[in-house]
């Protein structure tokens, strides 16, 4: 994302991501969420973010190696806008 010119903030786990997003909400346009994170997984993060009315329009993309259809459906039903499977490249 940096190579494409975006300002990037990183979090080591879902709880840290939630804190960053909540404290910088005015400047956050897109969140790439991995399903497999410690302390709070990606599905829980998406669910938490969607409960906040101020973040309802925030673009959330689940980026993960989880390929099972039930996981894809769960992420989209929880509020992820898209589901991107790893690995991927800038071109994809």
C-alpha positions in Angstrom: 0.0 0.0 0.0 2.9 2.4 0.7 4.3 1.7 -2.8 0.9 2.8 -4.1 1.2 6.1 -2.3 -1.1 5.4 0.7 -0.3 6.4 4.3 -0.3 3.1 6.3 -0.8 2.4 10.0 -0.1 -1.1 11.2 -1.3 -3.0 14.2 0.1 -6.2 15.7 -3.3 -7.5 16.7 -7.0 -6.7 16.5 -7.2 -4.8 19.8 -4.4 -2.5 18.7 -6.1 -2.0 15.3 -9.4 -1.1 17.0 -7.6 1.5 19.2 -5.8 3.0 16.2 -9.0 3.2 14.1 -11.1 4.7 16.9 -8.5 7.3 17.7 -7.7 8.3 14.1 -11.2 7.7 12.7 -11.3 11.0 10.8 -8.3 10.0 8.7 -9.0 6.3 8.2 -10.4 5.5 4.7 -9.7 1.8 4.4 -8.9 -1.1 6.7 -7.3 -4.3 5.6 -8.1 -6.9 8.1 -6.5 -10.3 8.5 -8.7 -13.0 9.9 -5.9 -14.6 12.0 -4.8 -12.0 14.5 -4.0 -12.5 18.2 -6.1 -11.0 21.0 -9.0 -10.1 18.7 -9.4 -11.9 15.3 -10.4 -10.2 12.1 -14.1 -11.2 12.3 -14.4 -9.7 15.8 -12.7 -6.5 14.6 -15.1 -6.2 11.7 -18.0 -6.8 14.0 -16.8 -4.2 16.6 -16.2 -1.6 13.9 -19.7 -2.1 12.4 -21.3 -1.5 15.8 -20.0 2.1 15.7 -22.3 4.3 13.7 -19.5 6.8 12.9 -17.6 3.9 11.3 -20.5 2.4 9.4 -19.3 3.6 6.0 -15.6 2.7 6.6 -14.3 0.4 3.9 -13.2 -3.0 5.3 -11.5 -5.6 3.3 -10.8 -9.0 4.8 -7.4 -10.1 3.5 -6.6 -13.6 4.5 -5.6 -17.1 3.6 -8.9 -18.5 4.9 -10.6 -19.9 1.8 -13.5 -21.8 3.2 -16.9 -20.5 1.9 -18.4 -20.3 5.4 -15.6 -17.9 6.5 -16.1 -15.8 3.4 -19.9 -15.6 4.1 -19.3 -14.9 7.8 -16.9 -12.0 7.0 -19.3 -10.4 4.5 -22.3 -10.9 6.8 -20.3 -9.2 9.6 -19.8 -6.2 7.5 -16.6 -6.6 5.4 -17.0 -4.9 2.0 -14.7 -7.4 0.2 -12.8 -10.6 0.9 -9.4 -10.9 -0.7 -7.5 -14.2 -0.5 -3.7 -14.4 0.0 -1.4 -14.5 -1.7 -1.9 -11.6 -4.1 0.2 -9.0 -5.9 -0.2 -5.3 -6.7 -1.4 -6.3 -10.1 -4.2 -8.4 -8.8 
